[in-house]
Amino acid sequence: MSTVTTILDGNNRFGINIAIVKPGLEPLTLYEPEKLNEHVGFGYVIEGELSADTESRSERFPQHTTCVFGGEMGYCVRGCRHCPTCFLGLTVSHMNVLGLLDNEKITLNRKAKCLLRKKPEPFLYAAPASVTAQLLSGQILSCPFKGPMRQTYLELKGMELTLEYLSLYFVQNECCCEACALHSKVARAWQMMRDNLEQPFSISQLAKSVGMSESSLKRTFRSMYGASIFSSFQRHRMSEARKLLEESKYNVAEVAYRVGYANPSHFSRAFSRYFGVPPKECR
């Protein structure tokens, strides 16, 4: 069953709408043609694989792919049979995009021509998610505020993400620099760590998987995330462990195995050191 959850409506200073889309196997009309005649859409496949169908083409977007689309063309999307799909969709009015690009025309690439028309022709582009797009999307999904502060936070992060997408797709420098390539590799390593809590990777395994040396991986990871690989992984696994204890029926030993501890006693000691309370008190 498909669900669409709007987390920021378009009634804000930037005219940005943000929605979390979890499509099922049946086609879901995501954006009507009339909507995209006046808006530009951006998206990020957070989990799974997204299929997008129009009257003239069909595309498949794997996890960690971004896309930009617009023009008077509707989109039907479907999820993946093998795993749940989650898509972060963002739309902004075409007039606002024109205003943002008005003084940047010298630096725009050929693809930007589709945006500079008052009534853009249908377009659809896709590219791997940049590190910045991944970080901003994560911040939007885990907004720590409520009420007016939440609204302001989501507006600003939505605008940052819009600028990142415009830069990624429509600025002349379409080739990633060496630093961007390194950042993408490190982001992939960090995702691998989060996806494999039960059987954690060693740093040497991670470095080999993403084609980096261990020293380069550790150095670049710290520069991106402000902490070491071990401390970041430990923070994440402890957070996941606490969530499992509070929100599920798993006992302490089962949670320990699910976050990569072969010995429940070692897990209990690590959990107590991290949170100041034993895991059994969080159930």
C-alpha positions in Angstrom: 0.0 0.0 0.0 1.4 3.4 -1.0 1.6 6.3 1.5 2.5 10.0 1.0 3.3 12.0 4.0 3.7 15.8 3.6 6.2 17.2 6.0 6.3 20.7 4.6 3.5 22.2 2.5 4.1 24.8 -0.2 2.7 27.7 1.9 6.0 29.1 3.0 8.4 31.9 2.0 10.2 29.7 -0.5 7.1 27.8 -1.9 8.8 24.5 -1.1 6.8 21.3 -0.6 8.5 18.2 0.9 6.9 14.8 1.1 8.0 11.3 2.1 6.7 8.8 -0.4 6.5 5.1 0.3 5.1 3.6 -2.9 3.7 0.1 -3.1 3.7 -2.2 -6.1 0.6 -0.6 -7.6 1.3 2.6 -9.7 0.9 5.8 -7.6 0.4 9.1 -9.4 3.0 11.2 -7.7 2.7 14.6 -9.5 0.0 15.5 -11.9 1.0 17.2 -15.3 -0.7 20.5 -14.1 1.5 20.5 -11.0 4.7 20.2 -13.0 3.7 22.8 -15.5 4.3 25.4 -12.7 6.8 23.5 -10.4 10.2 21.8 -10.6 10.5 18.5 -8.8 13.5 17.0 -7.1 13.8 13.6 -5.5 16.1 11.3 -3.6 15.6 7.5 -3.3 16.5 6.8 0.3 15.7 3.1 0.4 14.9 0.4 -2.2 14.4 1.1 -5.9 11.9 3.5 -7.5 10.2 3.0 -10.9 8.9 6.2 -12.5 6.7 6.0 -15.6 5.5 8.7 -17.9 3.6 8.5 -21.2 6.9 8.3 -23.1 9.4 6.6 -20.9 10.1 4.4 -17.9 13.0 4.8 -15.5 14.4 2.8 -12.6 16.2 4.7 -9.8 18.2 2.6 -7.3 18.9 3.6 -3.8 20.9 6.8 -3.3 19.9 8.2 -6.7 18.6 11.7 -7.1 16.4 13.0 -9.9 15.0 16.3 -11.2 11.9 16.6 -13.3 9.5 19.1 -14.7 7.4 20.3 -17.6 3.8 19.3 -18.2 4.3 15.6 -17.7 2.7 13.4 -15.0 4.6 10.7 -13.1 3.4 7.4 -11.8 5.8 5.7 -9.4 6.1 2.1 -8.1 8.1 0.5 -5.4 10.4 -2.5 -5.4 9.2 -6.1 -5.0 12.3 -7.1 -3.0 12.4 -4.4 -0.3 10.5 -1.3 1.0 11.0 1.9 -1.0 11.2 5.3 0.4 11.5 8.5 -1.7 12.0 12.1 -0.5 10.2 14.3 -2.9 10.6 18.1 -3.1 8.9 20.6 -5.4 9.5 24.4 -5.8 7.7 26.8 -8.0 9.2 27.3 -11.4 9.1 31.1 -11.0 11.2 30.8 -7.8 13.8 28.6 -9.6 14.0 31.3 -12.4 14.6 33.9 -9.7 17.4 31.9 -8.2 19.1 31.3 -11.5 18.6 34.8 -12.9 22.1 36.0 -12.2 23.8 32.6 -12.8 23.2 32.2 -16.5 26.8 32.3 -17.4 27.6 29.3 -15.2 24.7 27.2 -16.3 25.1 24.1 -18.5 23.1 22.9 -21.5 20.6 21.0 -19.4 19.5 24.3 -17.7 17.8 25.4 -20.9 14.8 23.4 -19.9 14.4 25.6 -16.8 14.8 29.0 -18.5 11.7 28.8 -20.6 8.5 30.2 -19.2 6.7 27.0 -20.0 9.4 24.3 -19.8 9.3 21.2 -22.0 9.1 17.9 -20.1 12.5 16.8 -18.7 13.8 14.1 -16.4 17.4 13.7 -15.3 19.0 11.4 -12.7 22.4 11.2 -10.9 24.0 9.6 -7.9 23.3 11.5 -4.7 26.0 13.9 -3.6 27.2 13.7 0.0 25.6 17.1 0.7 22.3 15.9 -0.7 22.4 12.8 1.5 23.3 14.8 4.6 20.6 17.4 4.0 18.0 14.7 3.4 18.9 13.0 6.6 18.6 16.3 8.5 15.1 16.9 7.0 14.0 13.4 8.0 15.3 13.6 11.5 14.2 17.2 12.2 14.7 17.7 16.0 12.2 20.5 16.5 8.5 21.0 16.8 6.1 23.9 16.1 7.4 27.1 14.5 11.0 26.0 14.9 10.3 22.8 12.9 8.6 24.9 10.2 11.6 27.3 9.9 14.1 24.4 10.1 12.4 22.5 7.3 12.1 25.6 5.1 15.8 26.4 5.4 16.9 22.8 4.9 14.5 22.5 1.9 16.1 25.6 0.4 19.6 24.3 1.0 18.6 21.0 -0.7 17.1 22.9 -3.6 20.3 24.8 -4.1 22.3 21.6 -3.9 20.1 20.0 -6.6 20.3 23.0 -8.9 24.1 23.1 -8.5 24.4 19.3 -9.1 22.3 19.3 -12.2 22.5 22.6 -13.9 25.9 24.3 -13.1 28.6 24.0 -15.8 31.1 21.9 -13.8 29.4 18.5 -14.3 32.5 16.4 -13.5 33.1 15.6 -9.9 36.4 16.7 -8.5 38.7 14.4 -6.6 37.4 15.5 -3.3 33.8 14.9 -4.3 34.7 11.4 -5.4 36.3 10.7 -2.1 33.3 12.0 -0.2 31.0 9.8 -2.2 33.1 6.7 -1.4 33.1 7.6 2.3 29.4 8.2 2.3 29.0 4.7 0.7 31.2 3.2 3.4 29.1 4.8 6.2 25.9 3.5 4.6 27.4 0.0 4.5 28.2 0.2 8.2 24.6 1.3 9.0 23.1 -1.4 6.9 25.2 -4.2 8.4 24.9 -3.8 12.2 24.6 -7.6 12.8 27.9 -8.3 11.1 30.0 -5.2 11.4 32.7 -4.5 8.8 36.3 -4.0 9.8 37.9 -0.8 8.6 40.1 -2.8 6.2 37.0 -4.4 4.7 35.3 -1.1 4.3 38.4 0.5 2.7 38.7 -2.3 0.2 35.0 -2.2 -0.6 35.0 1.4 -1.6 38.5 1.5 -3.2 40.3 3.6 -0.6 43.3 3.1 1.7 42.5 2.7 5.4 44.3 6.0 6.3 42.5 7.9 3.6 39.1 6.5 4.7 39.7 7.4 8.3 41.0 10.9 7.6 38.2 11.7 5.1 35.5 10.2 7.3 36.6 12.4 10.3 36.7 15.6 8.1 33.2 14.9 6.8 31.4 13.7 10.0 33.5 15.3 12.7 34.3 12.1 14.5 36.2 8.8 14.1 34.7 5.8 12.3 34.5 3.8 15.5 32.9 6.5 17.6 30.3 7.3 14.9 29.5 3.6 14.5 29.3 3.1 18.2 26.9 6.1 18.5 24.7 4.7 15.8 24.6 1.1 17.1 23.8 2.3 20.6 21.1 4.5 19.3 19.6 1.6 17.3 19.9 -0.7 20.3 18.0 1.7 22.6 15.3 2.1 19.9 14.9 -1.6 19.6 14.7 -2.0 23.4 12.1 0.8 23.7 10.0 0.0 20.7 10.1 -3.8 20.2 9.6 -7.1 22.0 13.2 -8.2 21.7 15.0 -9.1 24.9 18.5 -7.7 25.7 20.3 -10.7 24.2 18.4 -10.5 20.9 19.1 -6.7 20.7 22.8 -7.4 21.4 23.0 -9.8 18.4 21.1 -7.4 16.2 23.6 -4.6 16.7 26.7 -6.8 16.3 27.5 -8.1 19.7 28.2 -11.9 20.0 28.3 -11.6 23.8 25.3 -10.0 25.5 27.4 -9.2 28.6 29.8 -7.2 26.5 26.8 -5.4 25.0 25.3 -4.6 28.4 28.6 -3.1 29.7 29.0 -1.0 26.5 25.3 0.2 26.7 25.7 1.1 30.4 28.8 3.1 29.8 27.2 4.9 26.9 23.8 5.8 28.4 24.5 5.5 32.1 21.8 2.9 32.6 21.7 -0.9 31.9 19.7 -2.0 28.9 17.1 -3.8 30.9 15.9 -0.4 32.3 15.0 0.8 28.7 12.5 -1.9 28.0 
